[in-house]
Every structure is written in C-alpha cells, then in structure tokens.
Amino acid sequence: MREIQKDVEQLGEACRQISKKTPTGARLALLLTDNLVELLMYKKVTDIFLRERLRARQAPKYSDEKKRKEELQRQSRFSQIRDLSQDEAEVLKVCHGLRNEAYHIGVIREPIIVSVSATYFCLVCALLPRM
C-alpha cells in the first residue's frame, strides 16, 4: 500500500505541474511520469523473476545482477510487456524518447510538450492499476 501511495503522490505532483500549462512545468511532469513508468517496469521485471524462481524451485534462470539488468532493458522496450496494447506501447516509447531529450539534452519542444505530458500522464494513470 505504501508503494501505491508514493506512486499516486508522484502522479499528483505531475498533475500540478501539467496544470501550470508552461513548458517548464510540462517538462517536470514528463520527468516525473516517466520516472514512475521506469519504476513500474522495474517492479514488473522483479515480479517476473520471483514467479520464475517459485515455479522452478531451483536456481533462478537470471542469477546475477547483470542478467537482471539485461532483462529489465529487454522488458523496458514496452512492446514486449503483455499487459500493454501496441498503441499504449508506442505512446510510452515516444514519450520516453521525448523525456530523454528533455532530460539529457535539454530539448523541450515547447509547441507540444504540454500536450505530450498530459497525454503521457493520462496513459500512466490508466496503466497504474494494471501494472
């Protein structure tokens, strides 16, 4: 329950930033929302490892941290996650790419960032119960 509260709090802050309707607020919302997606993906991959271990009742298929990271990278390609539709996966990919531009390069894309952040936020809110 505590984890869900943190997720909801993070989404609440993203919502406040989007409501400002400024490029800076939208950029912050994009960062917060994408961070939450990454956390959800990490939890999903961790669950996959746990289920595998329980099913196999033997040494896990992915025994070291390197293999875990490789699996996380594979899963984070969004389209490979079974709980997502192809359209949802595409939106996640595009928004993640825009987030990377905003965070790593400083490209904000002012004409679209408010709309993109709002769209990403709405999608993540819809996905949260499923993830």
N, CA, C and O atoms as CSV, one atom per row, in Angstrom:
chain,resi,resn,atom,element,x,y,z
A,1,MET,N,N,0.819,-1.196,0.000
A,1,MET,CA,C,0.000,0.000,0.000
A,1,MET,C,C,0.867,1.265,0.000
A,1,MET,O,O,0.540,2.251,-0.660
A,2,ARG,N,N,1.962,1.222,0.741
A,2,ARG,CA,C,2.836,2.389,0.819
A,2,ARG,C,C,3.409,2.741,-0.553
A,2,ARG,O,O,3.544,3.916,-0.892
A,3,GLU,N,N,3.746,1.717,-1.337
A,3,GLU,CA,C,4.281,1.957,-2.680
A,3,GLU,C,C,3.245,2.647,-3.558
A,3,GLU,O,O,3.582,3.555,-4.317
A,4,ILE,N,N,2.006,2.228,-3.462
A,4,ILE,CA,C,0.948,2.843,-4.259
A,4,ILE,C,C,0.774,4.303,-3.864
A,4,ILE,O,O,0.562,5.156,-4.725
A,5,GLN,N,N,0.860,4.595,-2.579
A,5,GLN,CA,C,0.746,5.978,-2.126
A,5,GLN,C,C,1.857,6.843,-2.714
A,5,GLN,O,O,1.612,7.981,-3.116
A,6,LYS,N,N,3.070,6.312,-2.765
A,6,LYS,CA,C,4.183,7.055,-3.372
A,6,LYS,C,C,3.925,7.304,-4.852
A,6,LYS,O,O,4.170,8.399,-5.359
A,7,ASP,N,N,3.429,6.282,-5.540
A,7,ASP,CA,C,3.131,6.416,-6.966
A,7,ASP,C,C,2.068,7.482,-7.197
A,7,ASP,O,O,2.198,8.317,-8.092
A,8,VAL,N,N,1.012,7.447,-6.382
A,8,VAL,CA,C,-0.074,8.414,-6.516
A,8,VAL,C,C,0.422,9.821,-6.181
A,8,VAL,O,O,0.029,10.789,-6.832
A,9,GLU,N,N,1.275,9.935,-5.180
A,9,GLU,CA,C,1.838,11.237,-4.839
A,9,GLU,C,C,2.666,11.792,-5.995
A,9,GLU,O,O,2.593,12.979,-6.310
A,10,GLN,N,N,3.446,10.927,-6.617
A,10,GLN,CA,C,4.260,11.357,-7.756
A,10,GLN,C,C,3.364,11.798,-8.913
A,10,GLN,O,O,3.646,12.800,-9.570
A,11,LEU,N,N,2.290,11.053,-9.162
A,11,LEU,CA,C,1.349,11.448,-10.207
A,11,LEU,C,C,0.648,12.763,-9.847
A,11,LEU,O,O,0.384,13.590,-10.720
A,12,GLY,N,N,0.350,12.948,-8.561
A,12,GLY,CA,C,-0.275,14.192,-8.123
A,12,GLY,C,C,0.607,15.393,-8.416
A,12,GLY,O,O,0.126,16.430,-8.873
A,13,GLU,N,N,1.892,15.251,-8.154
A,13,GLU,CA,C,2.821,16.345,-8.444
A,13,GLU,C,C,2.931,16.576,-9.947
A,13,GLU,O,O,3.004,17.720,-10.395
A,14,ALA,N,N,2.943,15.502,-10.724
A,14,ALA,CA,C,2.971,15.653,-12.186
A,14,ALA,C,C,1.720,16.404,-12.658
A,14,ALA,O,O,1.802,17.255,-13.544
A,15,CYS,N,N,0.583,16.092,-12.074
A,15,CYS,CA,C,-0.673,16.765,-12.427
A,15,CYS,C,C,-0.595,18.260,-12.111
A,15,CYS,O,O,-1.026,19.090,-12.912
A,16,ARG,N,N,-0.051,18.596,-10.960
A,16,ARG,CA,C,0.104,20.011,-10.598
A,16,ARG,C,C,1.010,20.734,-11.599
A,16,ARG,O,O,0.746,21.877,-11.974
A,17,GLN,N,N,2.062,20.064,-12.020
A,17,GLN,CA,C,2.976,20.679,-12.980
A,17,GLN,C,C,2.304,20.868,-14.346
A,17,GLN,O,O,2.490,21.898,-14.994
A,18,ILE,N,N,1.527,19.879,-14.777
A,18,ILE,CA,C,0.816,19.984,-16.053
A,18,ILE,C,C,-0.201,21.119,-15.999
A,18,ILE,O,O,-0.382,21.849,-16.974
A,19,SER,N,N,-0.857,21.260,-14.860
A,19,SER,CA,C,-1.906,22.283,-14.752
A,19,SER,C,C,-1.354,23.707,-14.890
A,19,SER,O,O,-2.114,24.639,-15.155
A,20,LYS,N,N,-0.058,23.880,-14.714
A,20,LYS,CA,C,0.555,25.192,-14.916
A,20,LYS,C,C,0.545,25.602,-16.387
A,20,LYS,O,O,0.583,26.789,-16.713
A,21,LYS,N,N,0.495,24.607,-17.265
A,21,LYS,CA,C,0.486,24.823,-18.716
A,21,LYS,C,C,1.680,25.645,-19.196
A,21,LYS,O,O,1.561,26.493,-20.080
A,22,THR,N,N,2.826,25.369,-18.590
A,22,THR,CA,C,4.072,26.014,-19.008
A,22,THR,C,C,5.032,24.938,-19.502
A,22,THR,O,O,4.940,23.789,-19.072
A,23,PRO,N,N,5.945,25.287,-20.392
A,23,PRO,CA,C,6.926,24.296,-20.848
A,23,PRO,C,C,7.753,23.713,-19.696
A,23,PRO,O,O,8.042,22.517,-19.687
A,24,THR,N,N,8.129,24.546,-18.735
A,24,THR,CA,C,8.922,24.043,-17.608
A,24,THR,C,C,8.107,23.080,-16.752
A,24,THR,O,O,8.601,22.019,-16.370
A,25,GLY,N,N,6.863,23.442,-16.449
A,25,GLY,CA,C,6.005,22.545,-15.677
A,25,GLY,C,C,5.762,21.241,-16.408
A,25,GLY,O,O,5.789,20.166,-15.809
A,26,ALA,N,N,5.523,21.342,-17.719
A,26,ALA,CA,C,5.281,20.140,-18.521
A,26,ALA,C,C,6.527,19.253,-18.563
A,26,ALA,O,O,6.423,18.027,-18.518
A,27,ARG,N,N,7.704,19.879,-18.651
A,27,ARG,CA,C,8.950,19.105,-18.646
A,27,ARG,C,C,9.091,18.349,-17.321
A,27,ARG,O,O,9.436,17.168,-17.312
A,28,LEU,N,N,8.828,19.024,-16.218
A,28,LEU,CA,C,8.909,18.361,-14.912
A,28,LEU,C,C,7.890,17.223,-14.814
A,28,LEU,O,O,8.196,16.152,-14.290
A,29,ALA,N,N,6.688,17.463,-15.318
A,29,ALA,CA,C,5.662,16.423,-15.312
A,29,ALA,C,C,6.097,15.227,-16.150
A,29,ALA,O,O,5.880,14.078,-15.765
A,30,LEU,N,N,6.710,15.501,-17.290
A,30,LEU,CA,C,7.206,14.431,-18.155
A,30,LEU,C,C,8.260,13.597,-17.430
A,30,LEU,O,O,8.254,12.369,-17.512
A,31,LEU,N,N,9.157,14.269,-16.726
A,31,LEU,CA,C,10.198,13.566,-15.975
A,31,LEU,C,C,9.592,12.719,-14.856
A,31,LEU,O,O,9.968,11.561,-14.678
A,32,LEU,N,N,8.662,13.292,-14.112
A,32,LEU,CA,C,8.028,12.556,-13.017
A,32,LEU,C,C,7.244,11.351,-13.533
A,32,LEU,O,O,7.316,10.259,-12.969
A,33,THR,N,N,6.504,11.564,-14.599
A,33,THR,CA,C,5.686,10.480,-15.153
A,33,THR,C,C,6.563,9.369,-15.707
A,33,THR,O,O,6.294,8.191,-15.473
A,34,ASP,N,N,7.602,9.733,-16.435
A,34,ASP,CA,C,8.489,8.715,-16.998
A,34,ASP,C,C,9.236,7.967,-15.899
A,34,ASP,O,O,9.461,6.762,-16.007
A,35,ASN,N,N,9.616,8.676,-14.849
A,35,ASN,CA,C,10.268,8.009,-13.726
A,35,ASN,C,C,9.341,6.954,-13.127
A,35,ASN,O,O,9.780,5.859,-12.778
A,36,LEU,N,N,8.069,7.289,-13.013
A,36,LEU,CA,C,7.117,6.327,-12.470
A,36,LEU,C,C,6.987,5.118,-13.399
A,36,LEU,O,O,6.905,3.984,-12.929
A,37,VAL,N,N,6.969,5.353,-14.708
A,37,VAL,CA,C,6.911,4.233,-15.657
A,37,VAL,C,C,8.126,3.326,-15.460
A,37,VAL,O,O,7.987,2.103,-15.437
A,38,GLU,N,N,9.302,3.909,-15.319
A,38,GLU,CA,C,10.508,3.102,-15.117
A,38,GLU,C,C,10.423,2.299,-13.819
A,38,GLU,O,O,10.837,1.140,-13.786
A,39,LEU,N,N,9.899,2.890,-12.765
A,39,LEU,CA,C,9.734,2.167,-11.504
A,39,LEU,C,C,8.740,1.018,-11.656
A,39,LEU,O,O,8.959,-0.076,-11.136
A,40,LEU,N,N,7.652,1.273,-12.368
A,40,LEU,CA,C,6.659,0.215,-12.595
A,40,LEU,C,C,7.255,-0.922,-13.411
A,40,LEU,O,O,6.989,-2.092,-13.134
A,41,MET,N,N,8.061,-0.587,-14.417
A,41,MET,CA,C,8.709,-1.626,-15.230
A,41,MET,C,C,9.677,-2.443,-14.372
A,41,MET,O,O,9.751,-3.665,-14.493
A,42,TYR,N,N,10.412,-1.755,-13.509
A,42,TYR,CA,C,11.348,-2.469,-12.641
A,42,TYR,C,C,10.586,-3.433,-11.723
A,42,TYR,O,O,11.002,-4.575,-11.531
A,43,LYS,N,N,9.484,-2.969,-11.168
A,43,LYS,CA,C,8.671,-3.844,-10.307
A,43,LYS,C,C,8.145,-5.036,-11.099
A,43,LYS,O,O,8.123,-6.163,-10.604
A,44,LYS,N,N,7.722,-4.776,-12.335
A,44,LYS,CA,C,7.188,-5.844,-13.183
A,44,LYS,C,C,8.265,-6.909,-13.447
A,44,LYS,O,O,7.994,-8.106,-13.354
A,45,VAL,N,N,9.476,-6.469,-13.772
A,45,VAL,CA,C,10.572,-7.405,-14.023
A,45,VAL,C,C,10.923,-8.165,-12.748
A,45,VAL,O,O,11.185,-9.366,-12.797
A,46,THR,N,N,10.930,-7.485,-11.619
A,46,THR,CA,C,11.208,-8.151,-10.343
A,46,THR,C,C,10.169,-9.235,-10.078
A,46,THR,O,O,10.511,-10.324,-9.616
A,47,ASP,N,N,8.909,-8.942,-10.367
A,47,ASP,CA,C,7.851,-9.947,-10.204
A,47,ASP,C,C,8.070,-11.145,-11.124
A,47,ASP,O,O,7.824,-12.287,-10.735
A,48,ILE,N,N,8.529,-10.881,-12.338
A,48,ILE,CA,C,8.800,-11.973,-13.281
A,48,ILE,C,C,9.867,-12.902,-12.704
A,48,ILE,O,O,9.731,-14.124,-12.757
A,49,PHE,N,N,10.934,-12.309,-12.150
A,49,PHE,CA,C,11.998,-13.130,-11.551
A,49,PHE,C,C,11.475,-13.936,-10.373
A,49,PHE,O,O,11.807,-15.112,-10.229
A,50,LEU,N,N,10.672,-13.323,-9.541
A,50,LEU,CA,C,10.134,-14.009,-8.369
A,50,LEU,C,C,9.246,-15.174,-8.791
A,50,LEU,O,O,9.372,-16.274,-8.253
A,51,ARG,N,N,8.351,-14.944,-9.745
A,51,ARG,CA,C,7.478,-16.023,-10.214
A,51,ARG,C,C,8.278,-17.162,-10.828
A,51,ARG,O,O,7.965,-18.335,-10.625
A,52,GLU,N,N,9.311,-16.808,-11.579
A,52,GLU,CA,C,10.152,-17.831,-12.194
A,52,GLU,C,C,10.816,-18.699,-11.121
A,52,GLU,O,O,10.846,-19.926,-11.219
A,53,ARG,N,N,11.342,-18.033,-10.104
A,53,ARG,CA,C,12.000,-18.766,-9.017
A,53,ARG,C,C,11.033,-19.691,-8.306
A,53,ARG,O,O,11.378,-20.827,-7.982
A,54,LEU,N,N,9.824,-19.210,-8.061
A,54,LEU,CA,C,8.828,-20.022,-7.375
A,54,LEU,C,C,8.394,-21.209,-8.232
A,54,LEU,O,O,8.194,-22.311,-7.722
A,55,ARG,N,N,8.250,-20.976,-9.529
A,55,ARG,CA,C,7.855,-22.066,-10.423
A,55,ARG,C,C,8.944,-23.117,-10.566
A,55,ARG,O,O,8.658,-24.314,-10.553
A,56,ALA,N,N,10.160,-22.689,-10.698
A,56,ALA,CA,C,11.265,-23.605,-10.958
A,56,ALA,C,C,11.710,-24.345,-9.701
A,56,ALA,O,O,12.168,-25.485,-9.774
A,57,ARG,N,N,11.573,-23.697,-8.559
A,57,ARG,CA,C,12.039,-24.273,-7.286
A,57,ARG,C,C,13.484,-24.752,-7.397
A,57,ARG,O,O,13.875,-25.778,-6.839
A,58,GLN,N,N,14.242,-23.983,-8.124
A,58,GLN,CA,C,15.659,-24.270,-8.297
A,58,GLN,C,C,16.385,-22.951,-8.502
A,58,GLN,O,O,15.812,-21.879,-8.311
A,59,ALA,N,N,17.627,-23.037,-8.883
A,59,ALA,CA,C,18.397,-21.808,-9.113
A,59,ALA,C,C,17.690,-20.982,-10.180
A,59,ALA,O,O,17.277,-21.524,-11.205
A,60,PRO,N,N,17.544,-19.682,-9.956
A,60,PRO,CA,C,16.852,-18.844,-10.932
A,60,PRO,C,C,17.589,-18.775,-12.263
A,60,PRO,O,O,18.814,-18.871,-12.329
A,61,LYS,N,N,16.812,-18.609,-13.303
A,61,LYS,CA,C,17.371,-18.500,-14.646
A,61,LYS,C,C,18.294,-17.293,-14.755
A,61,LYS,O,O,19.321,-17.354,-15.431
A,62,TYR,N,N,17.933,-16.199,-14.092
A,62,TYR,CA,C,18.735,-14.981,-14.089
A,62,TYR,C,C,19.339,-14.833,-12.698
A,62,TYR,O,O,18.697,-14.310,-11.786
A,63,SER,N,N,20.565,-15.291,-12.544
A,63,SER,CA,C,21.126,-15.379,-11.205
A,63,SER,C,C,21.944,-14.174,-10.779
A,63,SER,O,O,22.127,-13.962,-9.581
A,64,ASP,N,N,22.431,-13.394,-11.694
A,64,ASP,CA,C,23.255,-12.270,-11.268
A,64,ASP,C,C,22.651,-10.942,-11.709
A,64,ASP,O,O,21.749,-10.904,-12.545
A,65,GLU,N,N,23.149,-9.879,-11.148
A,65,GLU,CA,C,22.608,-8.548,-11.398
A,65,GLU,C,C,22.718,-8.143,-12.863
A,65,GLU,O,O,21.846,-7.445,-13.381
A,66,LYS,N,N,23.774,-8.572,-13.528
A,66,LYS,CA,C,23.945,-8.223,-14.938
A,66,LYS,C,C,22.796,-8.782,-15.776
A,66,LYS,O,O,22.235,-8.080,-16.617
A,67,LYS,N,N,22.452,-10.044,-15.540
A,67,LYS,CA,C,21.360,-10.642,-16.290
A,67,LYS,C,C,20.031,-9.982,-15.948
A,67,LYS,O,O,19.163,-9.856,-16.812
A,68,ARG,N,N,19.864,-9.564,-14.706
A,68,ARG,CA,C,18.648,-8.869,-14.287
A,68,ARG,C,C,18.526,-7.552,-15.055
A,68,ARG,O,O,17.449,-7.206,-15.540
A,69,LYS,N,N,19.630,-6.828,-15.160
A,69,LYS,CA,C,19.617,-5.556,-15.884
A,69,LYS,C,C,19.317,-5.781,-17.367
A,69,LYS,O,O,18.594,-4.999,-17.984
A,70,GLU,N,N,19.873,-6.845,-17.929
A,70,GLU,CA,C,19.597,-7.152,-19.332
A,70,GLU,C,C,18.116,-7.443,-19.543
A,70,GLU,O,O,17.523,-6.997,-20.525
A,71,GLU,N,N,17.528,-8.187,-18.624
A,71,GLU,CA,C,16.106,-8.495,-18.733
A,71,GLU,C,C,15.274,-7.228,-18.560
A,71,GLU,O,O,14.274,-7.048,-19.254
A,72,LEU,N,N,15.672,-6.356,-17.649
A,72,LEU,CA,C,14.955,-5.094,-17.456
A,72,LEU,C,C,15.010,-4.264,-18.737
A,72,LEU,O,O,14.004,-3.685,-19.144
A,73,GLN,N,N,16.179,-4.205,-19.371
A,73,GLN,CA,C,16.296,-3.461,-20.621
A,73,GLN,C,C,15.407,-4.074,-21.699
A,73,GLN,O,O,14.758,-3.358,-22.462
A,74,ARG,N,N,15.383,-5.397,-21.756
A,74,ARG,CA,C,14.536,-6.068,-22.745
A,74,ARG,C,C,13.064,-5.753,-22.483
A,74,ARG,O,O,12.325,-5.415,-23.407
A,75,GLN,N,N,12.645,-5.863,-21.234
A,75,GLN,CA,C,11.260,-5.597,-20.886
A,75,GLN,C,C,10.901,-4.135,-21.091
A,75,GLN,O,O,9.760,-3.815,-21.423
A,76,SER,N,N,11.874,-3.241,-20.894
A,76,SER,CA,C,11.568,-1.823,-20.992
A,76,SER,C,C,11.383,-1.375,-22.429
A,76,SER,O,O,11.150,-0.193,-22.686
A,77,ARG,N,N,11.484,-2.299,-23.365
A,77,ARG,CA,C,11.153,-1.970,-24.751
A,77,ARG,C,C,9.642,-1.889,-24.918
A,77,ARG,O,O,9.146,-1.893,-26.045
A,78,PHE,N,N,8.918,-1.818,-23.840
A,78,PHE,CA,C,7.481,-1.579,-23.731
A,78,PHE,C,C,6.634,-2.533,-24.542
A,78,PHE,O,O,5.711,-3.130,-23.989
A,79,SER,N,N,6.897,-2.706,-25.818
A,79,SER,CA,C,6.026,-3.526,-26.649
A,79,SER,C,C,6.070,-4.990,-26.244
A,79,SER,O,O,5.199,-5.761,-26.645
A,80,GLN,N,N,7.071,-5.394,-25.454
A,80,GLN,CA,C,7.184,-6.789,-25.057
A,80,GLN,C,C,6.433,-7.088,-23.761
A,80,GLN,O,O,6.401,-8.235,-23.316
A,81,ILE,N,N,5.847,-6.093,-23.168
A,81,ILE,CA,C,5.098,-6.296,-21.925
A,81,ILE,C,C,3.680,-6.695,-22.298
A,81,ILE,O,O,2.980,-5.946,-22.979
A,82,ARG,N,N,3.266,-7.844,-21.866
A,82,ARG,CA,C,1.984,-8.412,-22.276
A,82,ARG,C,C,0.781,-7.580,-21.854
A,82,ARG,O,O,-0.267,-7.660,-22.495
A,83,ASP,N,N,0.897,-6.798,-20.812
A,83,ASP,CA,C,-0.234,-6.037,-20.307
A,83,ASP,C,C,-0.515,-4.773,-21.111
A,83,ASP,O,O,-1.469,-4.055,-20.812
A,84,LEU,N,N,0.289,-4.492,-22.117
A,84,LEU,CA,C,0.137,-3.267,-22.893
A,84,LEU,C,C,-0.369,-3.574,-24.294
A,84,LEU,O,O,0.015,-4.570,-24.907
A,85,SER,N,N,-1.237,-2.699,-24.789
A,85,SER,CA,C,-1.620,-2.803,-26.194
A,85,SER,C,C,-0.482,-2.220,-27.028
A,85,SER,O,O,0.403,-1.548,-26.498
A,86,GLN,N,N,-0.511,-2.475,-28.307
A,86,GLN,CA,C,0.521,-1.938,-29.193
A,86,GLN,C,C,0.493,-0.411,-29.189
A,86,GLN,O,O,1.544,0.230,-29.192
A,87,ASP,N,N,-0.704,0.170,-29.183
A,87,ASP,CA,C,-0.822,1.636,-29.154
A,87,ASP,C,C,-0.249,2.215,-27.869
A,87,ASP,O,O,0.464,3.218,-27.905
A,88,GLU,N,N,-0.555,1.592,-26.730
A,88,GLU,CA,C,-0.018,2.057,-25.453
A,88,GLU,C,C,1.501,1.979,-25.446
A,88,GLU,O,O,2.179,2.892,-24.976
A,89,ALA,N,N,2.024,0.884,-25.969
A,89,ALA,CA,C,3.478,0.715,-26.020
A,89,ALA,C,C,4.121,1.798,-26.886
A,89,ALA,O,O,5.182,2.320,-26.543
A,90,GLU,N,N,3.484,2.133,-27.999
A,90,GLU,CA,C,4.025,3.170,-28.883
A,90,GLU,C,C,4.030,4.533,-28.196
A,90,GLU,O,O,5.002,5.279,-28.306
A,91,VAL,N,N,2.954,4.859,-27.491
A,91,VAL,CA,C,2.900,6.142,-26.781
A,91,VAL,C,C,3.983,6.183,-25.706
A,91,VAL,O,O,4.652,7.202,-25.537
A,92,LEU,N,N,4.157,5.084,-24.983
A,92,LEU,CA,C,5.204,5.037,-23.960
A,92,LEU,C,C,6.587,5.240,-24.576
A,92,LEU,O,O,7.418,5.961,-24.023
A,93,LYS,N,N,6.828,4.605,-25.715
A,93,LYS,CA,C,8.134,4.737,-26.376
A,93,LYS,C,C,8.401,6.179,-26.812
A,93,LYS,O,O,9.478,6.725,-26.572
A,94,VAL,N,N,7.417,6.773,-27.445
A,94,VAL,CA,C,7.587,8.142,-27.924
A,94,VAL,C,C,7.803,9.097,-26.743
A,94,VAL,O,O,8.712,9.928,-26.769
A,95,CYS,N,N,6.978,8.975,-25.729
A,95,CYS,CA,C,7.095,9.867,-24.566
A,95,CYS,C,C,8.410,9.640,-23.827
A,95,CYS,O,O,9.019,10.590,-23.335
A,96,HIS,N,N,8.840,8.412,-23.751
A,96,HIS,CA,C,10.126,8.121,-23.109
A,96,HIS,C,C,11.260,8.781,-23.906
A,96,HIS,O,O,12.194,9.329,-23.321
A,97,GLY,N,N,11.176,8.727,-25.215
A,97,GLY,CA,C,12.178,9.377,-26.049
A,97,GLY,C,C,12.191,10.890,-25.858
A,97,GLY,O,O,13.256,11.504,-25.791
A,98,LEU,N,N,11.003,11.488,-25.772
A,98,LEU,CA,C,10.921,12.932,-25.541
A,98,LEU,C,C,11.449,13.286,-24.155
A,98,LEU,O,O,12.088,14.322,-23.974
A,99,ARG,N,N,11.184,12.437,-23.197
A,99,ARG,CA,C,11.723,12.645,-21.849
A,99,ARG,C,C,13.241,12.606,-21.875
A,99,ARG,O,O,13.898,13.433,-21.242
A,100,ASN,N,N,13.803,11.644,-22.608
A,100,ASN,CA,C,15.263,11.550,-22.710
A,100,ASN,C,C,15.842,12.814,-23.339
A,100,ASN,O,O,16.875,13.314,-22.894
A,101,GLU,N,N,15.183,13.325,-24.365
A,101,GLU,CA,C,15.638,14.581,-24.973
A,101,GLU,C,C,15.589,15.731,-23.964
A,101,GLU,O,O,16.525,16.524,-23.864
A,102,ALA,N,N,14.490,15.806,-23.224
A,102,ALA,CA,C,14.321,16.906,-22.269
A,102,ALA,C,C,15.307,16.808,-21.119
A,102,ALA,O,O,15.827,17.821,-20.649
A,103,TYR,N,N,15.563,15.599,-20.671
A,103,TYR,CA,C,16.428,15.412,-19.505
A,103,TYR,C,C,17.907,15.436,-19.858
A,103,TYR,O,O,18.691,16.131,-19.211
A,104,HIS,N,N,18.287,14.689,-20.872
A,104,HIS,CA,C,19.701,14.523,-21.192
A,104,HIS,C,C,20.267,15.606,-22.104
A,104,HIS,O,O,21.443,15.954,-22.007
A,105,ILE,N,N,19.428,16.134,-22.987
A,105,ILE,CA,C,19.923,17.086,-23.980
A,105,ILE,C,C,19.401,18.501,-23.723
A,105,ILE,O,O,20.015,19.484,-24.138
A,106,GLY,N,N,18.275,18.588,-23.043
A,106,GLY,CA,C,17.677,19.895,-22.770
A,106,GLY,C,C,16.715,20.359,-23.843
A,106,GLY,O,O,16.290,21.515,-23.830
A,107,VAL,N,N,16.362,19.482,-24.773
A,107,VAL,CA,C,15.390,19.813,-25.819
A,107,VAL,C,C,13.994,19.713,-25.207
A,107,VAL,O,O,13.606,18.656,-24.708
A,108,ILE,N,N,13.249,20.803,-25.244
A,108,ILE,CA,C,11.946,20.825,-24.569
A,108,ILE,C,C,10.770,20.705,-25.538
A,108,ILE,O,O,9.705,20.237,-25.136
A,109,ARG,N,N,10.926,21.110,-26.793
A,109,ARG,CA,C,9.850,21.049,-27.791
A,109,ARG,C,C,8.603,21.784,-27.280
A,109,ARG,O,O,7.528,21.204,-27.126
A,110,GLU,N,N,8.792,23.057,-27.032
A,110,GLU,CA,C,7.743,23.886,-26.429
A,110,GLU,C,C,6.369,23.793,-27.094
A,110,GLU,O,O,5.364,23.797,-26.383
A,111,PRO,N,N,6.277,23.709,-28.430
A,111,PRO,CA,C,4.928,23.671,-29.023
A,111,PRO,C,C,4.092,22.449,-28.620
A,111,PRO,O,O,2.862,22.506,-28.655
A,112,ILE,N,N,4.750,21.344,-28.237
A,112,ILE,CA,C,3.984,20.122,-27.972
A,112,ILE,C,C,4.143,19.581,-26.551
A,112,ILE,O,O,3.415,18.664,-26.169
A,113,ILE,N,N,5.057,20.111,-25.768
A,113,ILE,CA,C,5.392,19.444,-24.504
A,113,ILE,C,C,4.225,19.404,-23.520
A,113,ILE,O,O,4.075,18.420,-22.796
A,114,VAL,N,N,3.405,20.433,-23.477
A,114,VAL,CA,C,2.278,20.420,-22.540
A,114,VAL,C,C,1.300,19.310,-22.928
A,114,VAL,O,O,0.842,18.561,-22.065
A,115,SER,N,N,0.981,19.200,-24.206
A,115,SER,CA,C,0.058,18.158,-24.674
A,115,SER,C,C,0.647,16.763,-24.493
A,115,SER,O,O,-0.048,15.839,-24.071
A,116,VAL,N,N,1.918,16.617,-24.810
A,116,VAL,CA,C,2.577,15.313,-24.665
A,116,VAL,C,C,2.594,14.888,-23.197
A,116,VAL,O,O,2.292,13.738,-22.878
A,117,SER,N,N,2.942,15.800,-22.320
A,117,SER,CA,C,2.988,15.481,-20.887
A,117,SER,C,C,1.611,15.080,-20.374
A,117,SER,O,O,1.486,14.136,-19.594
A,118,ALA,N,N,0.579,15.796,-20.812
A,118,ALA,CA,C,-0.782,15.477,-20.380
A,118,ALA,C,C,-1.217,14.106,-20.900
A,118,ALA,O,O,-1.847,13.333,-20.178
A,119,THR,N,N,-0.877,13.812,-22.150
A,119,THR,CA,C,-1.217,12.509,-22.734
A,119,THR,C,C,-0.506,11.379,-21.998
A,119,THR,O,O,-1.114,10.363,-21.663
A,120,TYR,N,N,0.772,11.564,-21.753
A,120,TYR,CA,C,1.573,10.560,-21.037
A,120,TYR,C,C,1.003,10.342,-19.640
A,120,TYR,O,O,0.855,9.207,-19.188
A,121,PHE,N,N,0.687,11.434,-18.969
A,121,PHE,CA,C,0.123,11.370,-17.629
A,121,PHE,C,C,-1.177,10.552,-17.632
A,121,PHE,O,O,-1.351,9.660,-16.802
A,122,CYS,N,N,-2.081,10.855,-18.560
A,122,CYS,CA,C,-3.358,10.134,-18.631
A,122,CYS,C,C,-3.157,8.639,-18.900
A,122,CYS,O,O,-3.834,7.797,-18.310
A,123,LEU,N,N,-2.229,8.325,-19.787
A,123,LEU,CA,C,-1.954,6.917,-20.077
A,123,LEU,C,C,-1.414,6.200,-18.848
A,123,LEU,O,O,-1.852,5.094,-18.532
A,124,VAL,N,N,-0.470,6.819,-18.158
A,124,VAL,CA,C,0.123,6.175,-16.979
A,124,VAL,C,C,-0.919,6.011,-15.880
A,124,VAL,O,O,-0.913,5.002,-15.175
A,125,CYS,N,N,-1.809,6.977,-15.723
A,125,CYS,CA,C,-2.894,6.838,-14.739
A,125,CYS,C,C,-3.785,5.630,-15.079
A,125,CYS,O,O,-4.238,4.912,-14.188
A,126,ALA,N,N,-4.021,5.424,-16.352
A,126,ALA,CA,C,-4.841,4.270,-16.774
A,126,ALA,C,C,-4.090,2.955,-16.602
A,126,ALA,O,O,-4.690,1.922,-16.304
A,127,LEU,N,N,-2.764,2.999,-16.793
A,127,LEU,CA,C,-1.961,1.772,-16.687
A,127,LEU,C,C,-1.663,1.370,-15.246
A,127,LEU,O,O,-1.475,0.188,-14.956
A,128,LEU,N,N,-1.620,2.335,-14.355
A,128,LEU,CA,C,-1.195,2.065,-12.982
A,128,LEU,C,C,-1.912,0.876,-12.339
A,128,LEU,O,O,-1.246,0.025,-11.750
A,129,PRO,N,N,-3.229,0.782,-12.426
A,129,PRO,CA,C,-3.902,-0.389,-11.818
A,129,PRO,C,C,-3.512,-1.730,-12.452
A,129,PRO,O,O,-3.527,-2.765,-11.786
A,130,ARG,N,N,-3.165,-1.701,-13.739
A,130,ARG,CA,C,-2.792,-2.938,-14.433
A,130,ARG,C,C,-1.356,-3.361,-14.167
A,130,ARG,O,O,-1.027,-4.543,-14.275
A,131,MET,N,N,-0.506,-2.415,-13.823
A,131,MET,CA,C,0.905,-2.721,-13.646
A,131,MET,C,C,1.203,-3.081,-12.189
A,131,MET,O,O,2.349,-3.371,-11.847
